[in-house]
Amino acid sequence: MIPLTETGQEVIAAEPVRTKRAKAYVLPDSDALALVKRNSDWAHIVDIDHPFDRRPNTWLIRHGDIPWNNFLDIWSSYVVASGEVQRFYDRYLAALG
């Protein structure tokens, strides 16, 4: 295992994989998709259906602010159930390439 420092530039961080000094590089799903799209000659995703890391957005709720908490709960449920989150995600990934 080679420890890698996150540089913000995945292609630089994944250099040990490209040069065959490492077998794998683990990174969030959207970053992995962008890396592979731009470097398909040497990069590929091992298990695309089971991403290692998919982090949600974070919202802050002031202690005791029940109306804001309720609004975010309802809004979050709606945008997930309606498919809007998936559409935003797909559009974002398409724009990466």
CYANA upper distance limits for C-alpha pairs under 8 A (distance plus 0.5 A):
  1 MET  CA     22 ALA  CA      7.81
  2 ILE  CA     22 ALA  CA      7.55
  4 LEU  CA     13 ALA  CA      6.87
  5 THR  CA     13 ALA  CA      7.43
  6 GLU  CA     10 GLU  CA      8.18
  6 GLU  CA     13 ALA  CA      7.10
  7 THR  CA     12 ILE  CA      7.98
  7 THR  CA     13 ALA  CA      6.99
  9 GLN  CA     13 ALA  CA      7.01
 10 GLU  CA     14 ALA  CA      6.41
 10 GLU  CA     31 ASP  CA      7.93
 10 GLU  CA     35 LEU  CA      7.27
 11 VAL  CA     15 GLU  CA      6.75
 11 VAL  CA     35 LEU  CA      7.19
 14 ALA  CA     18 ARG  CA      7.13
 14 ALA  CA     25 TYR  CA      6.66
 15 GLU  CA     19 THR  CA      6.68
 16 PRO  CA     20 LYS  CA      6.50
 16 PRO  CA     21 ARG  CA      5.40
 16 PRO  CA     22 ALA  CA      5.71
 17 VAL  CA     21 ARG  CA      6.43
 17 VAL  CA     22 ALA  CA      5.16
 17 VAL  CA     23 LYS  CA      6.15
 17 VAL  CA     24 ALA  CA      6.58
 17 VAL  CA     25 TYR  CA      7.35
 18 ARG  CA     22 ALA  CA      8.50
 18 ARG  CA     42 TRP  CA      6.65
 18 ARG  CA     43 ALA  CA      7.83
 26 VAL  CA     52 PHE  CA      7.79
 27 LEU  CA     31 ASP  CA      7.03
 27 LEU  CA     32 ALA  CA      6.59
 27 LEU  CA     52 PHE  CA      7.73
 27 LEU  CA     53 ASP  CA      7.33
 28 PRO  CA     32 ALA  CA      6.63
 28 PRO  CA     51 PRO  CA      7.83
 28 PRO  CA     52 PHE  CA      7.05
 28 PRO  CA     53 ASP  CA      5.12
 28 PRO  CA     54 ARG  CA      6.47
 28 PRO  CA     55 ARG  CA      8.42
 29 ASP  CA     33 LEU  CA      6.70
 29 ASP  CA     51 PRO  CA      6.08
 29 ASP  CA     52 PHE  CA      7.43
 29 ASP  CA     53 ASP  CA      6.53
 29 ASP  CA     54 ARG  CA      6.60
 30 SER  CA     34 ALA  CA      6.77
 30 SER  CA     93 LEU  CA      7.16
 31 ASP  CA     35 LEU  CA      6.58
 32 ALA  CA     36 VAL  CA      6.65
 32 ALA  CA     45 ILE  CA      7.62
 33 LEU  CA     37 LYS  CA      6.55
 33 LEU  CA     45 ILE  CA      8.19
 33 LEU  CA     93 LEU  CA      8.07
 34 ALA  CA     38 ARG  CA      6.77
 34 ALA  CA     93 LEU  CA      7.86
 34 ALA  CA     96 LEU  CA      6.64
 34 ALA  CA     97 GLY  CA      6.91
 35 LEU  CA     39 ASN  CA      6.47
 35 LEU  CA     43 ALA  CA      7.74
 36 VAL  CA     40 SER  CA      5.55
 36 VAL  CA     43 ALA  CA      5.65
 36 VAL  CA     44 HIS  CA      6.05
 36 VAL  CA     45 ILE  CA      7.73
 37 LYS  CA     97 GLY  CA      6.98
 38 ARG  CA     97 GLY  CA      7.54
 39 ASN  CA     43 ALA  CA      6.19
 40 SER  CA     44 HIS  CA      7.06
 47 ASP  CA     51 PRO  CA      7.45
 61 ILE  CA     65 ASP  CA      7.10
 61 ILE  CA     68 TRP  CA      7.37
 61 ILE  CA     69 ASN  CA      6.79
 65 ASP  CA     69 ASN  CA      6.86
 66 ILE  CA     70 ASN  CA      6.52
 67 PRO  CA     71 PHE  CA      6.59
 68 TRP  CA     72 LEU  CA      6.67
 69 ASN  CA     73 ASP  CA      6.69
 70 ASN  CA     74 ILE  CA      6.70
 71 PHE  CA     75 TRP  CA      6.46
 72 LEU  CA     76 SER  CA      6.25
 73 ASP  CA     77 SER  CA      6.68
 74 ILE  CA     78 TYR  CA      6.67
 75 TRP  CA     79 VAL  CA      6.72
 76 SER  CA     80 VAL  CA      6.76
 77 SER  CA     81 ALA  CA      6.51
 78 TYR  CA     82 SER  CA      6.33
 79 VAL  CA     83 GLY  CA      6.74
 79 VAL  CA     84 GLU  CA      5.55
 79 VAL  CA     85 VAL  CA      6.26
 80 VAL  CA     84 GLU  CA      6.68
 80 VAL  CA     85 VAL  CA      5.96
 80 VAL  CA     86 GLN  CA      7.96
 83 GLY  CA     87 ARG  CA      6.79
 84 GLU  CA     88 PHE  CA      6.67
 85 VAL  CA     89 TYR  CA      6.57
 86 GLN  CA     90 ASP  CA      6.50
 87 ARG  CA     91 ARG  CA      6.56
 88 PHE  CA     92 TYR  CA      6.55
 89 TYR  CA     93 LEU  CA      6.75
 90 ASP  CA     94 ALA  CA      6.66
 91 ARG  CA     95 ALA  CA      6.72
 92 TYR  CA     96 LEU  CA      6.90
 93 LEU  CA     97 GLY  CA      7.66
